[in-house]
Amino acid sequence: MPVTQSDIDALNSAIASGERRVTLGSQSITYASIAELIQARDDMRRQITEQSITAPRRRTLLYYGGRGYQ
């Protein structure tokens, strides 16, 4: 299941309110501490970053082999 920004928003609101129970989609997760919530949020942010980077980048190379224009 791909991570979405709404999942990260749910974790941010739980961190802000001090809750340790979060519902993401149809799953309800209870974390042991706020530190685990922060770690899960950071991991989701990393996954979103990786998803956006996986798109191939186009690269153009220009070669010049002449003496100049005459």
Backbone atoms as SQL, in Angstrom:
CREATE TABLE atoms (id INTEGER PRIMARY KEY, chain TEXT, resi INTEGER, resn TEXT, atom TEXT, x REAL, y REAL, z REAL);
INSERT INTO atoms VALUES
  (1, 'A', 1, 'MET', 'N', 0.839, -1.169, 0.000),
  (2, 'A', 1, 'MET', 'CA', 0.000, 0.000, 0.000),
  (3, 'A', 1, 'MET', 'C', 0.890, 1.239, 0.000),
  (4, 'A', 2, 'PRO', 'N', 0.750, 2.089, -0.996),
  (5, 'A', 2, 'PRO', 'CA', 1.576, 3.293, -1.038),
  (6, 'A', 2, 'PRO', 'C', 1.173, 4.282, 0.052),
  (7, 'A', 3, 'VAL', 'N', 2.156, 4.992, 0.522),
  (8, 'A', 3, 'VAL', 'CA', 1.948, 5.990, 1.560),
  (9, 'A', 3, 'VAL', 'C', 1.408, 7.260, 0.924),
  (10, 'A', 4, 'THR', 'N', 0.438, 7.894, 1.582),
  (11, 'A', 4, 'THR', 'CA', -0.124, 9.138, 1.076),
  (12, 'A', 4, 'THR', 'C', 0.127, 10.258, 2.080),
  (13, 'A', 5, 'GLN', 'N', -0.064, 11.470, 1.632),
  (14, 'A', 5, 'GLN', 'CA', 0.122, 12.632, 2.499),
  (15, 'A', 5, 'GLN', 'C', -0.909, 12.626, 3.632),
  (16, 'A', 6, 'SER', 'N', -2.100, 12.072, 3.399),
  (17, 'A', 6, 'SER', 'CA', -3.118, 12.023, 4.459),
  (18, 'A', 6, 'SER', 'C', -2.677, 11.107, 5.598),
  (19, 'A', 7, 'ASP', 'N', -1.907, 10.058, 5.288),
  (20, 'A', 7, 'ASP', 'CA', -1.355, 9.192, 6.340),
  (21, 'A', 7, 'ASP', 'C', -0.390, 9.977, 7.223),
  (22, 'A', 8, 'ILE', 'N', 0.451, 10.777, 6.599),
  (23, 'A', 8, 'ILE', 'CA', 1.407, 11.586, 7.351),
  (24, 'A', 8, 'ILE', 'C', 0.667, 12.645, 8.167),
  (25, 'A', 9, 'ASP', 'N', -0.384, 13.216, 7.590),
  (26, 'A', 9, 'ASP', 'CA', -1.175, 14.208, 8.319),
  (27, 'A', 9, 'ASP', 'C', -1.834, 13.599, 9.550),
  (28, 'A', 10, 'ALA', 'N', -2.312, 12.361, 9.430),
  (29, 'A', 10, 'ALA', 'CA', -2.919, 11.675, 10.574),
  (30, 'A', 10, 'ALA', 'C', -1.891, 11.466, 11.684),
  (31, 'A', 11, 'LEU', 'N', -0.672, 11.094, 11.314),
  (32, 'A', 11, 'LEU', 'CA', 0.377, 10.923, 12.324),
  (33, 'A', 11, 'LEU', 'C', 0.753, 12.265, 12.952),
  (34, 'A', 12, 'ASN', 'N', 0.821, 13.316, 12.140),
  (35, 'A', 12, 'ASN', 'CA', 1.144, 14.642, 12.688),
  (36, 'A', 12, 'ASN', 'C', 0.093, 15.107, 13.682),
  (37, 'A', 13, 'SER', 'N', -1.182, 14.883, 13.386),
  (38, 'A', 13, 'SER', 'CA', -2.228, 15.306, 14.317),
  (39, 'A', 13, 'SER', 'C', -2.194, 14.478, 15.595),
  (40, 'A', 14, 'ALA', 'N', -1.853, 13.190, 15.485),
  (41, 'A', 14, 'ALA', 'CA', -1.732, 12.360, 16.685),
  (42, 'A', 14, 'ALA', 'C', -0.554, 12.808, 17.539),
  (43, 'A', 15, 'ILE', 'N', 0.544, 13.175, 16.900),
  (44, 'A', 15, 'ILE', 'CA', 1.720, 13.664, 17.634),
  (45, 'A', 15, 'ILE', 'C', 1.372, 14.966, 18.341),
  (46, 'A', 16, 'ALA', 'N', 0.672, 15.854, 17.646),
  (47, 'A', 16, 'ALA', 'CA', 0.322, 17.154, 18.229),
  (48, 'A', 16, 'ALA', 'C', -0.640, 17.010, 19.404),
  (49, 'A', 17, 'SER', 'N', -1.553, 16.051, 19.333),
  (50, 'A', 17, 'SER', 'CA', -2.530, 15.890, 20.408),
  (51, 'A', 17, 'SER', 'C', -2.042, 14.964, 21.519),
  (52, 'A', 18, 'GLY', 'N', -0.943, 14.248, 21.280),
  (53, 'A', 18, 'GLY', 'CA', -0.400, 13.345, 22.298),
  (54, 'A', 18, 'GLY', 'C', -1.029, 11.965, 22.281),
  (55, 'A', 19, 'GLU', 'N', -1.842, 11.675, 21.290),
  (56, 'A', 19, 'GLU', 'CA', -2.453, 10.346, 21.187),
  (57, 'A', 19, 'GLU', 'C', -1.427, 9.338, 20.689),
  (58, 'A', 20, 'ARG', 'N', -1.633, 8.087, 21.063),
  (59, 'A', 20, 'ARG', 'CA', -0.746, 7.040, 20.572),
  (60, 'A', 20, 'ARG', 'C', -1.477, 6.086, 19.649),
  (61, 'A', 21, 'ARG', 'N', -2.784, 6.257, 19.497),
  (62, 'A', 21, 'ARG', 'CA', -3.583, 5.400, 18.613),
  (63, 'A', 21, 'ARG', 'C', -3.934, 6.185, 17.358),
  (64, 'A', 22, 'VAL', 'N', -3.612, 5.594, 16.194),
  (65, 'A', 22, 'VAL', 'CA', -3.830, 6.245, 14.908),
  (66, 'A', 22, 'VAL', 'C', -4.568, 5.278, 13.991),
  (67, 'A', 23, 'THR', 'N', -5.512, 5.809, 13.208),
  (68, 'A', 23, 'THR', 'CA', -6.222, 5.004, 12.219),
  (69, 'A', 23, 'THR', 'C', -5.779, 5.463, 10.839),
  (70, 'A', 24, 'LEU', 'N', -5.180, 4.543, 10.091),
  (71, 'A', 24, 'LEU', 'CA', -4.715, 4.801, 8.730),
  (72, 'A', 24, 'LEU', 'C', -5.487, 3.879, 7.802),
  (73, 'A', 25, 'GLY', 'N', -6.390, 4.457, 7.049),
  (74, 'A', 25, 'GLY', 'CA', -7.228, 3.641, 6.170),
  (75, 'A', 25, 'GLY', 'C', -8.148, 2.786, 7.006),
  (76, 'A', 26, 'SER', 'N', -8.051, 1.486, 6.879),
  (77, 'A', 26, 'SER', 'CA', -8.882, 0.565, 7.659),
  (78, 'A', 26, 'SER', 'C', -8.134, -0.038, 8.845),
  (79, 'A', 27, 'GLN', 'N', -6.883, 0.350, 9.027),
  (80, 'A', 27, 'GLN', 'CA', -6.074, -0.196, 10.117),
  (81, 'A', 27, 'GLN', 'C', -5.972, 0.796, 11.257),
  (82, 'A', 28, 'SER', 'N', -6.060, 0.275, 12.470),
  (83, 'A', 28, 'SER', 'CA', -5.884, 1.099, 13.654),
  (84, 'A', 28, 'SER', 'C', -4.629, 0.606, 14.373),
  (85, 'A', 29, 'ILE', 'N', -3.702, 1.519, 14.620),
  (86, 'A', 29, 'ILE', 'CA', -2.409, 1.153, 15.180),
  (87, 'A', 29, 'ILE', 'C', -2.209, 1.901, 16.489),
  (88, 'A', 30, 'THR', 'N', -1.742, 1.193, 17.516),
  (89, 'A', 30, 'THR', 'CA', -1.408, 1.821, 18.790),
  (90, 'A', 30, 'THR', 'C', 0.104, 1.743, 18.966),
  (91, 'A', 31, 'TYR', 'N', 0.732, 2.895, 19.061),
  (92, 'A', 31, 'TYR', 'CA', 2.179, 2.967, 19.238),
  (93, 'A', 31, 'TYR', 'C', 2.519, 2.997, 20.718),
  (94, 'A', 32, 'ALA', 'N', 3.706, 2.514, 21.064),
  (95, 'A', 32, 'ALA', 'CA', 4.121, 2.449, 22.460),
  (96, 'A', 32, 'ALA', 'C', 4.475, 3.822, 23.018),
  (97, 'A', 33, 'SER', 'N', 4.970, 4.710, 22.167),
  (98, 'A', 33, 'SER', 'CA', 5.370, 6.032, 22.647),
  (99, 'A', 33, 'SER', 'C', 5.262, 7.047, 21.521),
  (100, 'A', 34, 'ILE', 'N', 5.371, 8.309, 21.893),
  (101, 'A', 34, 'ILE', 'CA', 5.365, 9.383, 20.901),
  (102, 'A', 34, 'ILE', 'C', 6.610, 9.284, 20.018),
  (103, 'A', 35, 'ALA', 'N', 7.713, 8.803, 20.593),
  (104, 'A', 35, 'ALA', 'CA', 8.943, 8.645, 19.809),
  (105, 'A', 35, 'ALA', 'C', 8.724, 7.663, 18.657),
  (106, 'A', 36, 'GLU', 'N', 7.954, 6.602, 18.889),
  (107, 'A', 36, 'GLU', 'CA', 7.648, 5.661, 17.808),
  (108, 'A', 36, 'GLU', 'C', 6.767, 6.303, 16.754),
  (109, 'A', 37, 'LEU', 'N', 5.842, 7.159, 17.173),
  (110, 'A', 37, 'LEU', 'CA', 5.009, 7.893, 16.216),
  (111, 'A', 37, 'LEU', 'C', 5.872, 8.771, 15.323),
  (112, 'A', 38, 'ILE', 'N', 6.807, 9.475, 15.921),
  (113, 'A', 38, 'ILE', 'CA', 7.695, 10.361, 15.160),
  (114, 'A', 38, 'ILE', 'C', 8.544, 9.543, 14.201),
  (115, 'A', 39, 'GLN', 'N', 9.023, 8.395, 14.656),
  (116, 'A', 39, 'GLN', 'CA', 9.828, 7.531, 13.799),
  (117, 'A', 39, 'GLN', 'C', 8.999, 7.011, 12.625),
  (118, 'A', 40, 'ALA', 'N', 7.747, 6.636, 12.867),
  (119, 'A', 40, 'ALA', 'CA', 6.871, 6.159, 11.796),
  (120, 'A', 40, 'ALA', 'C', 6.592, 7.274, 10.794),
  (121, 'A', 41, 'ARG', 'N', 6.364, 8.496, 11.299),
  (122, 'A', 41, 'ARG', 'CA', 6.123, 9.635, 10.407),
  (123, 'A', 41, 'ARG', 'C', 7.340, 9.914, 9.529),
  (124, 'A', 42, 'ASP', 'N', 8.530, 9.897, 10.130),
  (125, 'A', 42, 'ASP', 'CA', 9.750, 10.139, 9.366),
  (126, 'A', 42, 'ASP', 'C', 9.968, 9.056, 8.311),
  (127, 'A', 43, 'ASP', 'N', 9.622, 7.810, 8.650),
  (128, 'A', 43, 'ASP', 'CA', 9.748, 6.718, 7.694),
  (129, 'A', 43, 'ASP', 'C', 8.776, 6.908, 6.526),
  (130, 'A', 44, 'MET', 'N', 7.557, 7.354, 6.820),
  (131, 'A', 44, 'MET', 'CA', 6.585, 7.603, 5.753),
  (132, 'A', 44, 'MET', 'C', 7.030, 8.758, 4.864),
  (133, 'A', 45, 'ARG', 'N', 7.612, 9.782, 5.458),
  (134, 'A', 45, 'ARG', 'CA', 8.133, 10.893, 4.656),
  (135, 'A', 45, 'ARG', 'C', 9.226, 10.406, 3.711),
  (136, 'A', 46, 'ARG', 'N', 10.101, 9.532, 4.225),
  (137, 'A', 46, 'ARG', 'CA', 11.168, 8.974, 3.398),
  (138, 'A', 46, 'ARG', 'C', 10.586, 8.163, 2.247),
  (139, 'A', 47, 'GLN', 'N', 9.530, 7.383, 2.520),
  (140, 'A', 47, 'GLN', 'CA', 8.907, 6.584, 1.470),
  (141, 'A', 47, 'GLN', 'C', 8.287, 7.466, 0.388),
  (142, 'A', 48, 'ILE', 'N', 7.648, 8.559, 0.782),
  (143, 'A', 48, 'ILE', 'CA', 7.071, 9.476, -0.208),
  (144, 'A', 48, 'ILE', 'C', 8.170, 10.091, -1.054),
  (145, 'A', 49, 'THR', 'N', 9.275, 10.453, -0.423),
  (146, 'A', 49, 'THR', 'CA', 10.401, 11.022, -1.168),
  (147, 'A', 49, 'THR', 'C', 10.941, 10.012, -2.170),
  (148, 'A', 50, 'GLU', 'N', 11.075, 8.756, -1.758),
  (149, 'A', 50, 'GLU', 'CA', 11.558, 7.714, -2.660),
  (150, 'A', 50, 'GLU', 'C', 10.596, 7.477, -3.816),
  (151, 'A', 51, 'GLN', 'N', 9.288, 7.576, -3.549),
  (152, 'A', 51, 'GLN', 'CA', 8.299, 7.381, -4.611),
  (153, 'A', 51, 'GLN', 'C', 8.420, 8.467, -5.670),
  (154, 'A', 52, 'SER', 'N', 8.720, 9.682, -5.246),
  (155, 'A', 52, 'SER', 'CA', 8.819, 10.768, -6.214),
  (156, 'A', 52, 'SER', 'C', 10.148, 10.739, -6.974),
  (157, 'A', 53, 'ILE', 'N', 11.172, 10.150, -6.391),
  (158, 'A', 53, 'ILE', 'CA', 12.488, 10.097, -7.027),
  (159, 'A', 53, 'ILE', 'C', 12.569, 8.965, -8.057),
  (160, 'A', 54, 'THR', 'N', 11.744, 7.943, -7.933),
  (161, 'A', 54, 'THR', 'CA', 11.866, 6.770, -8.794),
  (162, 'A', 54, 'THR', 'C', 11.571, 7.061, -10.261),
  (163, 'A', 55, 'ALA', 'N', 10.976, 8.200, -10.561),
  (164, 'A', 55, 'ALA', 'CA', 10.721, 8.547, -11.966),
  (165, 'A', 55, 'ALA', 'C', 12.060, 8.777, -12.661),
  (166, 'A', 56, 'PRO', 'N', 12.247, 8.165, -13.838),
  (167, 'A', 56, 'PRO', 'CA', 13.537, 8.328, -14.524),
  (168, 'A', 56, 'PRO', 'C', 13.756, 9.775, -14.969),
  (169, 'A', 57, 'ARG', 'N', 14.962, 10.212, -14.861),
  (170, 'A', 57, 'ARG', 'CA', 15.314, 11.563, -15.279),
  (171, 'A', 57, 'ARG', 'C', 15.862, 11.528, -16.691),
  (172, 'A', 58, 'ARG', 'N', 15.528, 12.534, -17.449),
  (173, 'A', 58, 'ARG', 'CA', 16.000, 12.621, -18.822),
  (174, 'A', 58, 'ARG', 'C', 17.294, 13.415, -18.840),
  (175, 'A', 59, 'ARG', 'N', 18.242, 12.925, -19.585),
  (176, 'A', 59, 'ARG', 'CA', 19.552, 13.551, -19.636),
  (177, 'A', 59, 'ARG', 'C', 19.925, 13.820, -21.084),
  (178, 'A', 60, 'THR', 'N', 20.333, 15.014, -21.385),
  (179, 'A', 60, 'THR', 'CA', 20.725, 15.380, -22.740),
  (180, 'A', 60, 'THR', 'C', 22.197, 15.738, -22.743),
  (181, 'A', 61, 'LEU', 'N', 22.944, 15.110, -23.629),
  (182, 'A', 61, 'LEU', 'CA', 24.367, 15.381, -23.761),
  (183, 'A', 61, 'LEU', 'C', 24.619, 16.023, -25.111),
  (184, 'A', 62, 'LEU', 'N', 25.365, 17.087, -25.137),
  (185, 'A', 62, 'LEU', 'CA', 25.709, 17.767, -26.380),
  (186, 'A', 62, 'LEU', 'C', 27.208, 17.619, -26.610),
  (187, 'A', 63, 'TYR', 'N', 27.572, 17.226, -27.816),
  (188, 'A', 63, 'TYR', 'CA', 28.975, 17.061, -28.164),
  (189, 'A', 63, 'TYR', 'C', 29.338, 18.050, -29.265),
  (190, 'A', 64, 'TYR', 'N', 30.526, 18.561, -29.186),
  (191, 'A', 64, 'TYR', 'CA', 31.030, 19.465, -30.209),
  (192, 'A', 64, 'TYR', 'C', 32.373, 18.941, -30.676),
  (193, 'A', 65, 'GLY', 'N', 32.505, 18.687, -31.943),
  (194, 'A', 65, 'GLY', 'CA', 33.741, 18.133, -32.452),
  (195, 'A', 65, 'GLY', 'C', 34.357, 18.910, -33.596),
  (196, 'A', 66, 'GLY', 'N', 33.875, 20.088, -33.862),
  (197, 'A', 66, 'GLY', 'CA', 34.395, 20.863, -34.984),
  (198, 'A', 66, 'GLY', 'C', 35.326, 21.971, -34.542),
  (199, 'A', 67, 'ARG', 'N', 35.854, 22.678, -35.532),
  (200, 'A', 67, 'ARG', 'CA', 36.770, 23.796, -35.253),
  (201, 'A', 67, 'ARG', 'C', 36.028, 25.114, -35.050),
  (202, 'A', 68, 'GLY', 'N', 34.846, 25.172, -35.530),
  (203, 'A', 68, 'GLY', 'CA', 34.102, 26.418, -35.413),
  (204, 'A', 68, 'GLY', 'C', 33.289, 26.664, -36.655),
  (205, 'A', 69, 'TYR', 'N', 32.589, 27.757, -36.681),
  (206, 'A', 69, 'TYR', 'CA', 31.749, 28.103, -37.821),
  (207, 'A', 69, 'TYR', 'C', 32.540, 28.962, -38.802),
  (208, 'A', 70, 'GLN', 'N', 32.407, 28.681, -40.083),
  (209, 'A', 70, 'GLN', 'CA', 33.126, 29.458, -41.099),
  (210, 'A', 70, 'GLN', 'C', 32.204, 29.984, -42.137);
